[in-house]
């Protein structure tokens, strides 16, 4: 599963500026929503810091619940069937 996680994180990192701008969010605004600092968002976007799985999940929640970015997550192979399968394996979680 770690390779799947790494690939999903890589795709999110690559496309984070586009997704963020689609919601008209600054780095500061995004950071406040997901509970991190603007500096961390900047480091992730410039690929100077690796995105954590928890940050990835926070971003998935934000972008998937917004109609402007939900489709993009799938087109960009960020929210994949593999991710759905991963969530289905968690006891007590139904998708």
Buried (B, 14 or more C-beta within 10 A) or exposed (E): EEEEBEBBBBBBBEBBBEBBEBBEBEBEBBBBBBEBEBEBBBBBBEEEBEBEEEBBBBBBEBBBEBEEBEEBBEEBBBBBEBBEEBEEEEEEEEE
